[in-house]
Amino acid sequence: MKISMFVVTLLLTVMMIGARAEEDDAIMGNYQGGFTSPDWSSRYIRAQVVALSEVAHRAVLFIGIDETSAARLEIKGRTRDGIAEFKDTLALDTLGGAHAFEARIEGETLTGTLKKEGALPVVFALKRVFLQPPTLGMAPPEGAVLLFDGSNTDLWERWPNTWCLGGDGSMEVCGSNFKTIAEYGGGTYHLEFRTPFMPRESGQGRGNSGVYVLGRYEVQVLDSFGSEPKDNLCGGIYQFAVPAVDAVLPPLQWQTYDITFTAPEFDTAGNKIKNARIHVLHNGLLIHDDVELASGTPGGISDKEAAAGPLLLQDHGNPVRFRNIWFKPAN
């Protein structure tokens, strides 16, 4: 028995090490700025930089005549001693065709050149920026129920223990789903979340959680920064709706969901007569515009729909944090 317990403990320790969250690498994130070459000063460039490991990053570039027509391009680079370097040929059809691209990130600054064959190189410089959602830290309005302010988890339940209080006004996923004791229905739900930085992980193993309205309708939480929107990535409603725009911020940065939910309606016999509807702002950007939900999403508390239910935060094995959670009833 002692040997078996030792093996189990060792395996759990290895798993925890392999999936641990890490500190900011001062490279990944959003970069904004522009072209410094006079002929290109009015043209558009920005970047999202994603950590793939300690020695590799992926840059998602948006380059074009203006923001609306900018092409989305991806390039992988190597990282060493805190410096990331990128080199490739980019197809920029709206800017005259193929351009050689070279860039490096050092000291939270991304600098580089684009060069078309037979032409002089154009220079750009971007700085790492930290975007703040407009409703971050918003206080509960009159008539709202404050569900979590960081001081305690008295309105929540799980078995056998409560989630871990972060000491900074947040609580962290700790080994099980977490849901409100009381049930709520239609109205506005506000919550803030932060995904961990897990550069060794990928896909669904990277900052995974979820917000289940009424315990049945999930809006995905995931570190999918730098990815194109999908129904199983951050902001997605699995099997129902892909976010209309990419609103995801990098890991370790606080993000917001402002969810307006219309609960399903039932007749006196318990038959559903109206589907649920959901309207979601992610970091202030509209990602779901009054989407009709014909049923609940997978993984909730029940396959059977209801007019009220708990707010449930999902445990998916990653140390995602939540804070400033409140609900204002529709009526």
C-alpha positions as CSV (number, residue, x, y, z in Angstrom):
1,M,0.0,0.0,0.0
2,K,2.8,2.4,0.8
3,I,4.4,1.8,-2.6
4,S,1.1,2.3,-4.4
5,M,0.4,5.6,-2.5
6,F,4.0,6.7,-3.3
7,V,3.5,6.0,-7.0
8,V,0.1,7.8,-7.1
9,T,1.6,10.8,-5.3
10,L,4.6,10.8,-7.7
11,L,2.3,10.7,-10.7
12,L,0.1,13.5,-9.4
13,T,3.2,15.6,-8.7
14,V,4.5,15.0,-12.3
15,M,1.1,16.0,-13.7
16,M,1.0,19.2,-11.7
17,I,4.5,20.1,-12.7
18,G,3.7,19.5,-16.4
19,A,0.6,21.7,-16.3
20,R,1.7,24.4,-13.9
21,A,1.0,28.1,-14.5
22,E,4.0,30.3,-15.0
23,E,5.0,34.0,-14.7
24,D,4.8,36.5,-17.4
25,D,7.6,36.1,-20.0
26,A,7.5,39.8,-21.0
27,I,7.1,38.7,-24.6
28,M,3.6,37.3,-25.1
29,G,0.8,39.8,-25.5
30,N,-0.7,42.6,-27.7
31,Y,1.6,44.9,-29.6
32,Q,0.5,48.2,-31.2
33,G,2.4,51.0,-33.0
34,G,3.0,51.7,-36.6
35,F,5.3,52.1,-39.6
36,T,8.0,54.7,-39.1
37,S,9.0,54.9,-42.8
38,P,7.3,58.0,-44.2
39,D,5.7,56.3,-47.3
40,W,4.0,53.7,-45.0
41,S,3.2,55.9,-42.0
42,S,-0.6,55.8,-42.8
43,R,-0.7,52.0,-43.2
44,Y,-1.7,49.6,-40.4
45,I,0.2,47.0,-38.4
46,R,-0.3,45.4,-35.0
47,A,0.5,42.0,-33.5
48,Q,-0.6,39.3,-31.1
49,V,2.3,37.3,-29.8
50,V,1.6,33.8,-28.3
51,A,4.1,31.7,-26.3
52,L,4.4,28.2,-27.6
53,S,7.2,27.2,-25.1
54,E,10.1,28.8,-23.4
55,V,12.0,28.8,-26.7
56,A,9.3,29.5,-29.3
57,H,6.6,32.1,-29.9
58,R,4.0,32.6,-32.6
59,A,3.3,36.1,-34.0
60,V,-0.1,36.9,-35.4
61,L,0.3,39.9,-37.6
62,F,-2.4,42.3,-38.9
63,I,-1.0,44.3,-41.8
64,G,-2.8,46.3,-44.5
65,I,-3.7,49.7,-45.9
66,D,-6.0,50.2,-42.9
67,E,-7.4,48.2,-40.0
68,T,-10.5,46.9,-41.8
69,S,-8.6,45.5,-44.8
70,A,-5.6,44.2,-42.9
71,A,-4.5,40.7,-43.7
72,R,-4.1,38.2,-40.8
73,L,-0.8,36.3,-41.1
74,E,1.0,34.0,-38.7
75,I,4.7,33.4,-38.3
76,K,6.7,31.3,-35.8
77,G,9.9,32.5,-34.2
78,R,12.6,31.3,-31.9
79,T,13.3,32.7,-28.4
80,R,16.5,32.9,-26.5
81,D,17.6,34.9,-23.5
82,G,14.4,36.9,-23.5
83,I,14.6,37.9,-27.1
84,A,12.2,36.5,-29.8
85,E,13.2,36.6,-33.5
86,F,11.0,36.1,-36.5
87,K,11.9,35.7,-40.2
88,D,9.7,34.7,-43.2
89,T,8.2,35.8,-46.5
90,L,4.7,37.2,-46.2
91,A,2.0,37.4,-48.9
92,L,0.6,41.0,-48.7
93,D,-1.6,41.2,-51.8
94,T,-3.1,44.6,-50.9
95,L,0.4,46.0,-50.4
96,G,2.0,44.8,-53.7
97,G,2.7,41.1,-53.1
98,A,5.4,39.2,-51.3
99,H,7.5,40.9,-48.7
100,A,10.5,39.6,-46.7
101,F,9.7,40.0,-43.0
102,E,12.2,40.3,-40.2
103,A,11.5,41.2,-36.6
104,R,12.6,40.8,-33.0
105,I,11.1,41.4,-29.6
106,E,13.3,42.8,-26.9
107,G,12.4,44.8,-23.8
108,E,8.6,44.6,-24.7
109,T,9.3,46.3,-28.0
110,L,8.7,44.6,-31.4
111,T,10.8,46.2,-34.2
112,G,11.5,45.0,-37.7
113,T,11.3,45.5,-41.5
114,L,9.2,44.6,-44.5
115,K,11.1,44.5,-47.8
116,K,9.7,43.9,-51.3
117,E,12.2,42.7,-53.9
118,G,13.8,45.7,-55.6
119,A,12.5,48.2,-53.0
120,L,13.9,49.8,-49.9
121,P,12.9,48.2,-46.6
122,V,10.1,49.8,-44.6
123,V,10.5,49.9,-40.8
124,F,8.0,49.4,-38.1
125,A,8.0,49.6,-34.3
126,L,5.4,48.3,-31.9
127,K,5.1,48.4,-28.1
128,R,3.6,45.8,-25.8
129,V,0.2,47.1,-24.5
130,F,-2.2,46.1,-21.8
131,L,-5.8,46.7,-22.9
132,Q,-8.4,47.3,-20.2
133,P,-12.0,46.2,-20.7
134,P,-14.5,49.1,-20.2
135,T,-16.5,47.3,-17.5
136,L,-13.5,46.0,-15.5
137,G,-14.1,46.6,-11.8
138,M,-17.6,47.8,-12.4
139,A,-19.6,48.0,-9.2
140,P,-23.0,46.2,-9.0
141,P,-25.8,48.5,-10.1
142,E,-28.8,49.2,-7.9
143,G,-31.0,46.1,-7.6
144,A,-28.1,43.7,-8.3
145,V,-27.0,40.8,-6.1
146,L,-23.3,40.8,-5.3
147,L,-22.3,37.1,-5.7
148,F,-18.6,37.4,-5.0
149,D,-16.4,40.4,-3.9
150,G,-13.3,38.5,-2.8
151,S,-14.0,38.5,0.9
152,N,-15.7,35.1,1.2
153,T,-17.6,32.4,-0.7
154,D,-20.7,32.3,1.5
155,L,-23.1,32.3,-1.5
156,W,-21.3,29.4,-3.2
157,E,-21.0,25.7,-2.7
158,R,-18.9,22.7,-3.7
159,W,-17.9,19.4,-2.2
160,P,-15.9,18.9,-0.1
161,N,-14.3,22.4,0.2
162,T,-14.6,25.9,-1.1
163,W,-12.4,27.3,-3.8
164,C,-9.1,29.0,-3.0
165,L,-9.4,32.6,-2.1
166,G,-6.6,34.5,-3.9
167,G,-6.1,37.3,-1.3
168,D,-6.5,39.9,-4.1
169,G,-10.2,39.8,-4.4
170,S,-10.3,36.7,-6.6
171,M,-10.9,33.0,-6.2
172,E,-9.1,30.3,-8.0
173,V,-10.3,26.9,-9.4
174,C,-9.4,24.3,-6.9
175,G,-10.5,20.8,-7.8
176,S,-14.2,20.9,-8.6
177,N,-17.0,22.9,-10.2
178,F,-18.3,25.8,-8.1
179,K,-21.9,27.1,-8.1
180,T,-24.1,29.5,-6.3
181,I,-26.3,28.1,-3.6
182,A,-29.3,30.2,-4.8
183,E,-30.8,29.9,-8.2
184,Y,-31.2,32.8,-10.6
185,G,-33.0,33.4,-13.9
186,G,-33.0,36.0,-16.6
187,G,-31.0,39.2,-16.2
188,T,-27.5,40.5,-16.5
189,Y,-24.5,38.6,-15.2
190,H,-21.1,40.3,-14.8
191,L,-17.9,38.5,-14.0
192,E,-14.2,38.9,-14.4
193,F,-11.8,36.1,-15.1
194,R,-8.1,35.6,-15.6
195,T,-6.5,32.6,-17.4
196,P,-3.1,31.4,-16.3
197,F,0.0,31.5,-18.4
198,M,0.7,27.9,-19.5
199,P,3.1,28.0,-22.4
200,R,3.9,24.3,-22.2
201,E,0.2,23.4,-22.9
202,S,-1.9,23.8,-26.0
203,G,-5.5,23.7,-27.1
204,Q,-8.1,22.8,-24.4
205,G,-5.3,22.2,-21.9
206,R,-4.5,25.9,-21.6
207,G,-6.5,27.9,-19.1
208,N,-9.7,26.0,-19.5
209,S,-12.9,26.8,-17.6
210,G,-16.4,27.9,-18.3
211,V,-19.3,30.0,-17.1
212,Y,-22.7,28.1,-17.0
213,V,-25.7,30.5,-16.7
214,L,-28.5,28.7,-14.9
215,G,-26.0,25.8,-14.6
216,R,-26.9,24.8,-18.1
217,Y,-25.7,27.3,-20.8
218,E,-21.9,27.6,-21.1
219,V,-19.8,30.5,-22.3
220,Q,-16.3,29.1,-22.7
221,V,-13.3,30.3,-20.8
222,L,-9.9,29.4,-22.3
223,D,-6.5,30.9,-23.1
224,S,-7.1,31.0,-26.8
225,F,-5.4,34.4,-27.3
226,G,-4.1,34.7,-30.8
227,S,-6.5,32.2,-32.3
228,E,-9.4,32.8,-34.6
229,P,-12.8,32.5,-32.9
230,K,-14.5,29.1,-32.6
231,D,-17.4,27.7,-30.6
232,N,-15.0,25.7,-28.4
233,L,-12.6,28.5,-27.7
234,C,-12.8,31.5,-25.4
235,G,-16.2,33.2,-25.7
236,G,-17.7,30.4,-27.7
237,I,-21.0,28.7,-27.0
238,Y,-20.2,25.1,-27.7
239,Q,-22.3,23.6,-30.6
240,F,-24.3,26.8,-30.9
241,A,-22.3,30.0,-31.7
242,V,-18.9,31.2,-32.7
243,P,-17.9,34.7,-31.3
244,A,-18.6,37.4,-33.9
245,V,-15.2,39.0,-33.2
246,D,-11.9,38.1,-31.5
247,A,-12.1,39.8,-28.1
248,V,-9.7,37.5,-26.2
249,L,-6.9,39.1,-24.1
250,P,-3.6,37.4,-23.2
251,P,-3.3,35.1,-20.2
252,L,-2.6,36.8,-16.8
253,Q,-4.8,39.8,-17.9
254,W,-8.2,40.3,-16.3
255,Q,-11.1,40.0,-18.8
256,T,-14.8,40.6,-18.5
257,Y,-18.1,38.9,-19.5
258,D,-21.3,40.9,-19.5
259,I,-24.0,38.4,-20.2
260,T,-27.7,39.4,-20.7
261,F,-29.7,36.2,-20.5
262,T,-33.3,35.5,-21.2
263,A,-34.5,32.4,-19.5
264,P,-36.6,29.8,-21.3
265,E,-40.3,29.9,-20.7
266,F,-42.7,27.0,-19.9
267,D,-46.4,26.6,-19.8
268,T,-48.4,25.4,-16.7
269,A,-47.8,21.7,-17.8
270,G,-44.0,22.3,-17.9
271,N,-43.7,22.3,-21.6
272,K,-41.2,24.7,-23.0
273,I,-42.8,27.4,-25.1
274,K,-39.8,29.8,-25.6
275,N,-36.1,29.0,-26.0
276,A,-33.4,30.7,-23.9
277,R,-31.6,33.6,-25.5
278,I,-28.1,35.0,-24.7
279,H,-26.3,38.3,-25.5
280,V,-22.6,38.5,-24.6
281,L,-20.1,41.3,-24.4
282,H,-16.5,40.1,-24.0
283,N,-14.1,42.8,-22.9
284,G,-16.7,45.3,-24.1
285,L,-17.0,43.8,-27.6
286,L,-20.2,42.2,-28.8
287,I,-19.5,38.5,-29.5
288,H,-23.1,37.1,-29.3
289,D,-26.1,39.2,-30.3
290,D,-29.3,37.7,-28.8
291,V,-28.5,34.1,-29.8
292,E,-31.3,31.6,-29.4
293,L,-30.4,28.5,-27.5
294,A,-32.6,25.5,-28.3
295,S,-31.1,23.5,-25.4
296,G,-28.4,23.5,-22.8
297,T,-24.8,23.0,-23.6
298,P,-22.8,19.8,-22.6
299,G,-21.3,19.6,-19.1
300,G,-24.0,21.4,-17.1
301,I,-25.9,20.4,-14.0
302,S,-28.7,18.8,-16.0
303,D,-29.9,18.1,-19.6
304,K,-33.3,19.3,-18.5
305,E,-33.9,23.0,-19.0
306,A,-35.4,25.2,-16.3
307,A,-36.4,28.8,-15.8
308,A,-33.9,29.3,-13.0
309,G,-30.6,27.7,-11.9
310,P,-27.3,28.4,-10.3
311,L,-24.4,30.3,-11.8
312,L,-21.7,27.6,-12.2
313,L,-18.0,28.1,-12.7
314,Q,-16.3,25.0,-14.3
315,D,-13.2,23.2,-13.0
316,H,-11.2,21.8,-15.9
317,G,-8.0,21.3,-14.1
318,N,-6.4,24.7,-14.7
319,P,-5.9,27.5,-12.1
320,V,-8.3,30.1,-13.7
321,R,-9.3,33.0,-11.4
322,F,-12.6,34.8,-11.1
323,R,-13.6,38.0,-9.3
324,N,-16.3,40.8,-9.1
325,I,-19.3,38.6,-9.9
326,W,-22.8,40.1,-9.7
327,F,-26.3,39.5,-11.1
328,K,-29.1,42.0,-11.8
329,P,-32.5,40.3,-12.4
330,A,-34.4,41.4,-15.5
331,N,-37.5,42.2,-13.5
